[in-house]
Amino acid sequence: MHLDLNLLTALDALLDEGSVGAAADRLHLSQPAMSRTLSRIRHATGDEILVRAGRSMLPTPYAEQIREEVHHLVTRAQVVLAPTAEVDPATLERTFTLQCNDIVAGALLPHLAAPLAATAPGVCLRVLGEAAATVDELRRGSVDLQISDETPDHADTRSVTLLTDTLVVVGHRNLPHDPTTWQGFAALTHVVVSRRGRTRTRLDDLMERHGLRRKVAFTVPTLALALRTVAAHDDLITVATTLLGTDSLPAGLRAYPLPEPAEPVPLVVAWHARHDRDAGHRWLRDLTTRTLTALTHVPDPAGTAPLYGRA
């Protein structure tokens, strides 16, 4: 029997996406080409793999049974065939996709611009924002490097926690209430940063222990938008991370300590195991982690400075 290992890659995409069209987009194929590939997979396995259910397609019991094994085989093949030689950034011609929130992107990209232009002019960084829903972009292969506050739980995903960050309150210098007390914090009007539009965060749990609730006037998807909103009115506040989130506050704003410490926020860099031996990807990981580590700040001990100074 002559095996076409490309069928495994296609099968992995089909099972992951649950759609011929989405699998075709992922593998940069036309939809008719992917439909023909699905027919070949059905012929090879003797199973329908995906069956029509209304407007969607559902995996057969056999497809569900082999899903993880197929993904493991594809991942192992990619690792085995990946080049192991060192890469010369000066000759590297490649587009890498990073996924992170606006806080990380705003801190990281300005510090990558000069090194990339000088040492790797053929490299393009394609930066995506965090998705509104939790999607495993690393597993799907649509993201090369993911920077977030979550440690992936898949066995075929690698990650490193670079640091843990603390939370601070950001507001005007002349706030009508003291945000460093729970009563003052609750009395002020809040702008919540949430890519999913959630109004509740871990801070609400802390406030409820003191019998308090807060008023949320806005939920916005990015810190940049939250800071612009807070800057427009002197009784609005938001919450940001200390090390990266308060790097450049708008005029008139300053950072205050929370009434009590909240759970630290980790900064996690993650990638798929298929890239472990990929020299180009390893170069990008090293550059990114070195740059982020160098951006660590030290907060002003008195909590009175409008910004936090560099270490």
C-alpha positions in Angstrom: 0.0 0.0 0.0 1.4 3.4 -1.0 0.8 5.9 1.8 0.5 9.6 1.1 1.4 11.3 4.4 -0.1 14.5 3.1 -3.5 12.8 3.8 -2.6 12.7 7.5 -2.0 16.5 7.5 -5.3 17.0 5.7 -7.1 14.6 8.1 -5.7 16.5 11.1 -7.0 19.8 9.7 -10.4 18.4 8.9 -10.9 16.8 12.3 -9.7 20.0 14.1 -11.8 22.4 12.0 -14.8 20.2 11.4 -15.3 21.9 8.0 -14.0 21.4 4.5 -13.8 25.1 3.9 -12.0 26.0 7.1 -9.5 23.1 6.6 -8.9 24.3 3.1 -8.1 27.8 4.3 -5.8 26.4 7.0 -3.8 24.4 4.5 -4.0 27.1 1.8 -5.9 24.9 -0.6 -9.0 25.5 -2.7 -12.2 24.0 -1.3 -12.6 21.6 -4.3 -9.1 20.4 -3.7 -9.9 19.7 0.0 -13.1 18.0 -1.0 -11.2 15.7 -3.3 -8.7 15.0 -0.4 -11.5 14.1 1.9 -12.8 11.6 -0.7 -9.3 10.0 -0.8 -9.3 9.8 3.0 -12.7 8.2 3.0 -11.5 5.7 0.4 -8.3 4.9 2.4 -10.0 4.5 5.8 -13.3 3.1 4.7 -15.1 5.6 6.9 -17.0 8.8 6.1 -14.9 10.8 8.6 -17.2 13.8 8.5 -21.0 13.6 7.9 -23.4 16.4 7.1 -25.7 17.5 10.0 -27.7 20.5 8.8 -25.3 23.3 7.8 -22.4 21.8 9.8 -20.4 18.6 9.6 -19.9 16.2 12.5 -17.1 13.6 13.0 -18.0 10.0 12.9 -17.3 7.8 16.0 -14.2 6.4 14.2 -13.0 10.0 13.5 -13.4 10.9 17.1 -11.5 7.8 18.1 -8.4 8.6 15.9 -8.4 12.4 16.3 -5.7 12.6 19.0 -3.6 9.9 17.4 -3.7 11.6 14.0 -2.7 14.9 15.6 0.2 13.3 17.5 1.5 11.6 14.3 1.4 14.9 12.3 3.2 16.7 15.1 5.9 14.1 15.4 6.4 14.1 11.7 6.8 17.9 11.7 9.4 17.7 14.5 11.4 14.9 12.8 11.5 16.7 9.5 12.3 20.2 11.0 15.7 21.5 10.2 18.1 21.5 13.2 21.0 23.7 11.9 21.5 27.2 13.2 19.8 29.9 11.3 21.4 33.1 10.0 18.9 35.9 10.7 20.4 38.0 8.0 19.3 35.5 5.3 16.1 34.4 6.9 13.0 35.0 4.7 10.0 34.2 6.8 6.7 35.6 8.2 6.0 34.7 11.9 2.6 35.2 13.5 2.5 36.4 17.1 -0.7 36.6 19.2 -0.8 38.8 22.2 -2.9 41.6 23.8 -2.4 45.3 23.1 -0.4 45.8 26.3 2.3 43.2 25.4 2.3 44.4 21.7 2.7 48.0 22.7 5.6 47.2 25.0 7.3 44.6 22.7 7.1 45.9 19.1 8.9 49.2 19.5 11.8 47.4 21.0 11.9 44.8 18.2 11.8 47.3 15.3 15.5 48.2 15.4 16.9 44.7 16.0 14.8 43.2 13.2 15.7 45.9 10.7 19.4 45.6 11.5 19.8 41.8 11.8 16.8 40.2 10.1 15.5 42.4 7.3 13.7 39.5 5.6 11.6 38.7 8.7 8.0 39.9 8.9 6.1 39.8 12.2 2.3 39.4 11.8 0.7 40.4 15.1 -2.8 39.2 16.0 -4.9 40.4 18.9 -6.4 38.0 21.4 -9.5 36.2 20.1 -12.9 37.0 21.6 -13.3 33.2 22.2 -10.7 30.8 23.5 -9.3 29.0 20.4 -6.2 26.9 20.3 -4.4 28.8 17.6 -1.1 27.1 18.3 -2.5 23.7 17.8 -4.2 24.8 14.6 -1.0 26.2 13.3 -2.3 29.7 12.6 -0.1 31.2 15.4 3.7 30.6 15.8 4.1 32.3 19.2 1.5 33.2 21.8 2.0 35.6 24.7 -0.7 35.6 27.3 -1.4 35.2 31.0 -2.5 31.5 30.6 -0.3 28.4 30.6 -1.6 26.0 27.9 -2.7 22.6 29.1 -2.1 20.5 26.0 0.7 18.0 26.1 1.9 19.1 22.7 2.3 22.7 23.7 5.4 24.2 25.2 5.6 27.3 27.4 7.8 29.4 29.6 6.6 31.9 32.3 8.9 34.9 32.0 7.6 36.8 35.0 4.6 37.6 37.2 3.1 41.0 37.2 1.1 42.9 39.8 -2.0 45.0 39.3 -2.4 48.7 40.0 -5.1 51.3 39.7 -4.8 54.0 37.1 -6.7 57.3 37.4 -6.3 61.1 37.6 -4.0 62.7 40.1 -6.9 64.5 41.8 -9.4 61.7 42.1 -12.4 62.5 44.4 -11.9 59.3 46.4 -8.8 57.5 47.5 -8.4 54.3 45.3 -5.9 52.8 47.8 -8.8 52.0 50.2 -11.6 49.6 49.3 -14.3 52.2 50.2 -12.6 54.7 47.8 -12.0 52.1 45.1 -15.7 51.1 45.2 -16.9 54.8 45.2 -15.1 55.5 41.9 -16.5 54.6 38.5 -14.7 51.8 36.6 -13.6 51.1 33.1 -13.0 47.3 32.8 -10.7 45.8 30.1 -12.1 42.6 28.7 -11.8 41.2 25.2 -15.0 39.3 25.8 -16.9 42.3 27.3 -17.1 40.9 30.8 -17.9 43.3 33.6 -16.7 41.1 36.4 -13.0 40.3 37.3 -11.1 38.8 40.1 -11.2 42.1 41.9 -14.9 41.8 42.4 -14.3 38.8 44.6 -12.0 40.8 46.8 -14.5 43.6 47.1 -17.3 41.3 48.0 -15.3 40.1 51.0 -15.5 43.6 52.3 -19.2 43.9 51.5 -18.6 46.2 48.6 -19.6 46.4 44.9 -18.4 48.8 42.2 -20.0 50.6 39.4 -18.8 49.7 35.9 -19.5 52.4 33.3 -17.5 50.9 30.4 -16.1 47.6 29.3 -13.5 47.9 26.5 -11.3 45.4 24.6 -7.9 47.1 25.1 -6.0 48.9 27.8 -5.2 51.7 25.3 -8.9 52.5 24.9 -9.4 52.2 28.7 -6.7 54.7 29.4 -8.1 57.2 26.8 -11.5 56.8 28.4 -10.2 57.3 31.9 -8.2 60.4 30.8 -11.4 62.0 29.6 -13.0 62.2 33.1 -11.6 62.7 36.5 -13.6 60.2 38.5 -12.9 57.2 36.2 -10.4 54.5 37.0 -9.1 51.3 35.4 -6.8 48.5 36.5 -3.6 47.7 34.7 -0.5 45.5 35.1 2.5 47.3 36.6 5.4 46.2 34.5 4.0 46.6 30.9 0.7 48.3 31.4 1.9 51.6 32.9 4.8 52.2 30.6 3.4 55.3 29.1 0.4 56.8 30.8 -1.5 59.7 29.2 -0.8 63.2 30.7 -2.6 63.7 34.0 -2.9 60.0 34.9 -0.9 58.2 37.5 -0.7 54.7 39.1 -1.9 53.9 42.6 -1.5 50.6 44.5 -4.6 48.5 45.0 -6.1 48.5 48.5 -4.6 45.0 48.9 -2.5 42.8 46.7 -4.4 40.8 44.1 -3.3 37.5 42.6 -0.2 38.0 40.4 -0.6 38.0 36.6 1.9 35.7 34.8 3.4 36.5 31.4 3.6 33.2 29.5 5.2 32.6 26.1 3.9 29.5 24.4 4.5 27.6 21.2 3.6 24.2 19.7 5.9 21.2 20.0 6.3 21.0 16.2 8.6 24.1 16.5 10.9 22.7 19.1 13.7 21.9 16.6 12.8 24.7 14.1 15.9 26.9 14.1 14.1 30.0 12.8 11.4 29.6 15.4 13.9 29.1 18.1 15.7 32.3 17.1 12.3 34.2 17.3 11.6 32.7 20.7 15.0 33.7 22.1 14.7 37.3 20.7 11.2 37.7 22.0 11.9 36.4 25.5 15.1 38.4 25.8 13.3 41.6 24.8 10.4 41.1 27.2 12.6 40.2 30.1 14.6 43.4 29.5 11.5 45.4 29.7 10.9 44.6 33.4 10.2 47.7 35.5 10.6 48.5 39.1 7.6 50.4 40.7 8.1 53.5 42.7 8.1 52.4 46.4 5.9 55.2 47.6 3.3 54.7 44.8 3.3 58.4 44.0 5.1 58.6 40.6 2.9 58.9 37.5 5.0 56.3 35.8 7.2 53.4 36.9 10.9 53.6 36.3 13.0 51.2 34.4 15.3 48.7 36.2 
